[in-house]
Amino acid sequence: MTQQHPYTVMTVCTGNICRSPMAEIILRAEFESRGIGEDRVRVLSSGVSDEEYGHP
């Protein structure tokens, strides 16, 4: 059985390399510090392009 999450927060940037993953970590920490666990809010990150993939 899969667990249902009442809310999902998706952080999005261009390549999902720096900004959105960092925002995801910060948001998770902020929710956790307020006693809001992943059973209530799921935080994810994503990118809209793969243009920078493999090009440091």
C-alpha positions as protocol buffer text, in pm:
chain_id: "A"
residue {
  index: 1
  type: MET
  ca { x: 0 y: 0 z: 0 }
}
residue {
  index: 2
  type: THR
  ca { x: 136 y: 343 z: -90 }
}
residue {
  index: 3
  type: GLN
  ca { x: 123 y: 631 z: 153 }
}
residue {
  index: 4
  type: GLN
  ca { x: -81 y: 932 z: 49 }
}
residue {
  index: 5
  type: HIS
  ca { x: 67 y: 1278 z: 103 }
}
residue {
  index: 6
  type: PRO
  ca { x: -185 y: 1558 z: 146 }
}
residue {
  index: 7
  type: TYR
  ca { x: 55 y: 1821 z: 7 }
}
residue {
  index: 8
  type: THR
  ca { x: 345 y: 1819 z: -238 }
}
residue {
  index: 9
  type: VAL
  ca { x: 586 y: 2109 z: -288 }
}
residue {
  index: 10
  type: MET
  ca { x: 789 y: 2096 z: -610 }
}
residue {
  index: 11
  type: THR
  ca { x: 1089 y: 2327 z: -648 }
}
residue {
  index: 12
  type: VAL
  ca { x: 1186 y: 2381 z: -1011 }
}
residue {
  index: 13
  type: CYS
  ca { x: 1485 y: 2535 z: -1186 }
}
residue {
  index: 14
  type: THR
  ca { x: 1650 y: 2495 z: -1524 }
}
residue {
  index: 15
  type: GLY
  ca { x: 1875 y: 2194 z: -1474 }
}
residue {
  index: 16
  type: ASN
  ca { x: 1797 y: 2062 z: -1123 }
}
residue {
  index: 17
  type: ILE
  ca { x: 2169 y: 2086 z: -1048 }
}
residue {
  index: 18
  type: CYS
  ca { x: 2194 y: 2354 z: -780 }
}
residue {
  index: 19
  type: ARG
  ca { x: 1899 y: 2585 z: -707 }
}
residue {
  index: 20
  type: SER
  ca { x: 1602 y: 2352 z: -687 }
}
residue {
  index: 21
  type: PRO
  ca { x: 1786 y: 2073 z: -497 }
}
residue {
  index: 22
  type: MET
  ca { x: 1912 y: 2334 z: -249 }
}
residue {
  index: 23
  type: ALA
  ca { x: 1562 y: 2478 z: -210 }
}
residue {
  index: 24
  type: GLU
  ca { x: 1431 y: 2124 z: -155 }
}
residue {
  index: 25
  type: ILE
  ca { x: 1679 y: 2064 z: 128 }
}
residue {
  index: 26
  type: ILE
  ca { x: 1606 y: 2402 z: 289 }
}
residue {
  index: 27
  type: LEU
  ca { x: 1229 y: 2348 z: 271 }
}
residue {
  index: 28
  type: ARG
  ca { x: 1253 y: 1999 z: 418 }
}
residue {
  index: 29
  type: ALA
  ca { x: 1465 y: 2132 z: 706 }
}
residue {
  index: 30
  type: GLU
  ca { x: 1222 y: 2418 z: 766 }
}
residue {
  index: 31
  type: PHE
  ca { x: 919 y: 2187 z: 770 }
}
residue {
  index: 32
  type: GLU
  ca { x: 1102 y: 1946 z: 1001 }
}
residue {
  index: 33
  type: SER
  ca { x: 1200 y: 2228 z: 1240 }
}
residue {
  index: 34
  type: ARG
  ca { x: 830 y: 2314 z: 1267 }
}
residue {
  index: 35
  type: GLY
  ca { x: 729 y: 1954 z: 1336 }
}
residue {
  index: 36
  type: ILE
  ca { x: 585 y: 1899 z: 989 }
}
residue {
  index: 37
  type: GLY
  ca { x: 703 y: 1560 z: 868 }
}
residue {
  index: 38
  type: GLU
  ca { x: 707 y: 1396 z: 528 }
}
residue {
  index: 39
  type: ASP
  ca { x: 384 y: 1223 z: 621 }
}
residue {
  index: 40
  type: ARG
  ca { x: 214 y: 1564 z: 581 }
}
residue {
  index: 41
  type: VAL
  ca { x: 424 y: 1741 z: 315 }
}
residue {
  index: 42
  type: ARG
  ca { x: 640 y: 1586 z: 45 }
}
residue {
  index: 43
  type: VAL
  ca { x: 913 y: 1812 z: -98 }
}
residue {
  index: 44
  type: LEU
  ca { x: 1064 y: 1736 z: -440 }
}
residue {
  index: 45
  type: SER
  ca { x: 1287 y: 1910 z: -693 }
}
residue {
  index: 46
  type: SER
  ca { x: 1296 y: 1901 z: -1070 }
}
residue {
  index: 47
  type: GLY
  ca { x: 1450 y: 2067 z: -1374 }
}
residue {
  index: 48
  type: VAL
  ca { x: 1290 y: 2175 z: -1698 }
}
residue {
  index: 49
  type: SER
  ca { x: 1590 y: 2118 z: -1926 }
}
residue {
  index: 50
  type: ASP
  ca { x: 1880 y: 1878 z: -1965 }
}
residue {
  index: 51
  type: GLU
  ca { x: 2092 y: 2121 z: -2168 }
}
residue {
  index: 52
  type: GLU
  ca { x: 2356 y: 2156 z: -1895 }
}
residue {
  index: 53
  type: TYR
  ca { x: 2376 y: 1785 z: -1815 }
}
residue {
  index: 54
  type: GLY
  ca { x: 2735 y: 1673 z: -1848 }
}
residue {
  index: 55
  type: HIS
  ca { x: 2870 y: 2022 z: -1916 }
}
residue {
  index: 56
  type: PRO
  ca { x: 3043 y: 2150 z: -1600 }
}
